Amino acid sequence: MSRTRAYSQDTLDIQKRYFDIMQELVDAKKIPGSLAGFCEVYGIDRRHWYAQRADNGRGYFEVSWLVPLIKYFGVSANWLMLGTGKKFKR
């Protein structure tokens, strides 16, 4: 079990954008299958993913979770990391 972690405000903002865009992609049916399938394909422990989404103070969040969104789903790294520019690069 992960202990609660004191994330910086920047990390909390990145997490919020990450989970917001994930929900947007799910709602638009751009994530094939399910969130569990997404986690499996991209090597994310789904228990950690769901726990982190439920409590952003959990210590599970990893930068590697951002990579598939940037690499395969066209999410802008600038928007995801900095909150500037357009959400999608395509």
Buried (B, 14 or more C-beta within 10 A) or exposed (E): EEEEEEBEEEBBBBBEBBBEBBEBBEEEEEBEEEBEEBBEEBEBEBEBBBBBBEEBBBBBBEEEBBEBBBEEBEBBBBBBBEEEEEBEEE
